């Protein structure tokens, strides 16, 4: 019986001892999130339209100077003028095909007309 009490006491004392934290051990304690600073694209010197293009899926099919699935932005700028801005903004929102081949452009129905216009404005700045 004395042996049982001695073993229990030893276990209790061992479990109450100070444990040093292992820095490699996983923990469920959340650390403070890093501070994320939002950058205004205009303040960063970037055209608002370019920032919108980079934030959407546009660069999957279009590049500035290289034809990928669709025409390059340089080709679009060389073909169209400011008079075509509404038509191009509608193409971004509604999609379409035929102007650059038979591969259809995916519609972006959730995009606002204002943002589509800003994208077109940027693209037309590439005119040579």
C-alpha positions in Angstrom: 0.0 0.0 0.0 2.9 2.4 0.9 4.4 1.6 -2.5 1.1 2.5 -4.2 0.9 5.9 -2.4 4.6 6.5 -3.2 4.0 5.8 -7.0 0.9 8.0 -7.1 2.7 10.9 -5.3 5.6 10.6 -7.7 3.2 10.8 -10.7 1.4 13.8 -9.2 4.7 15.6 -8.6 5.9 14.8 -12.1 2.8 16.1 -13.7 2.9 19.3 -11.8 6.5 20.1 -12.7 7.3 22.9 -15.1 7.4 21.8 -18.7 9.5 23.7 -21.1 7.8 24.6 -24.3 9.1 22.8 -27.4 9.3 25.4 -30.2 8.8 22.7 -32.8 5.6 21.3 -31.2 2.3 22.3 -32.8 0.0 24.4 -30.7 -3.7 25.3 -31.0 -3.0 28.9 -29.7 -3.6 31.4 -32.5 -0.8 33.9 -33.0 -1.5 37.5 -33.8 -2.1 38.0 -37.5 0.4 40.1 -39.4 -0.6 43.6 -40.3 -1.8 43.8 -43.9 -1.8 47.2 -45.5 -4.1 47.8 -48.5 -2.4 49.6 -51.3 -4.3 52.0 -53.5 -3.4 51.2 -57.1 -3.3 54.8 -58.1 -1.1 55.7 -55.2 1.2 52.8 -56.2 1.5 54.4 -59.7 -0.6 51.6 -61.3 -3.5 52.3 -63.6 -6.8 51.3 -62.0 -7.7 49.3 -65.1 -4.5 47.3 -64.8 -5.1 46.6 -61.2 -8.6 45.3 -62.1 -7.2 43.1 -64.9 -4.6 41.6 -62.5 -7.3 41.0 -59.9 -9.6 39.1 -62.4 -9.0 36.1 -64.5 -8.1 38.1 -67.6 -4.4 37.2 -67.7 -5.2 33.6 -68.1 -6.2 34.2 -71.7 -4.6 37.6 -72.5 -1.1 39.0 -72.1 0.0 42.6 -72.8 2.2 41.8 -75.8 1.7 38.1 -76.5 -1.3 36.3 -78.0 -2.4 33.4 -75.8 -5.9 32.1 -76.1 -7.3 35.5 -77.0 -5.6 38.5 -78.5 -2.9 40.5 -76.7 -3.9 43.8 -75.2 -1.5 45.4 -77.6 -3.5 43.9 -80.5 -6.8 45.1 -79.0 -5.4 48.6 -78.5 -4.1 48.8 -82.1 -7.5 47.6 -83.5 -9.9 49.8 -81.5 -10.3 53.4 -80.5 -12.0 55.3 -77.7 -15.2 55.3 -79.8 -15.3 51.5 -79.2 -15.1 51.6 -75.4 -18.7 50.8 -74.8 -18.6 47.9 -77.2 -15.5 46.5 -75.6 -16.8 46.9 -72.1 -19.9 45.0 -73.2 -17.7 42.2 -74.6 -15.9 41.9 -71.3 -19.2 41.6 -69.4 -21.2 39.5 -71.9 -18.4 37.5 -73.6 -18.5 36.8 -77.3 -16.6 35.3 -80.3 -15.9 36.0 -83.9 -13.8 39.2 -83.7 -10.6 37.3 -83.0 -11.4 33.8 -84.1 -13.8 31.1 -83.0 -12.7 30.6 -79.4 -15.3 32.4 -77.3 -14.4 34.9 -74.6 -15.9 33.9 -71.3 -18.5 36.3 -70.0 -17.9 38.2 -66.8 -21.5 38.9 -65.8 -20.7 39.9 -62.3 -18.4 42.7 -63.3 -19.7 46.3 -63.2 -19.8 48.4 -66.3 -17.7 51.0 -64.5 -14.9 48.5 -63.9 -15.1 47.1 -67.4 -14.7 50.6 -68.8 -11.6 51.2 -66.6 -10.1 48.0 -68.0 -10.7 49.1 -71.5 -9.3 52.6 -70.8 -6.1 50.9 -69.6 -5.9 48.6 -72.7 -6.3 51.6 -75.0 -3.4 53.3 -73.3 -1.2 50.6 -75.0 -1.9 51.9 -78.5 1.3 52.5 -80.4 
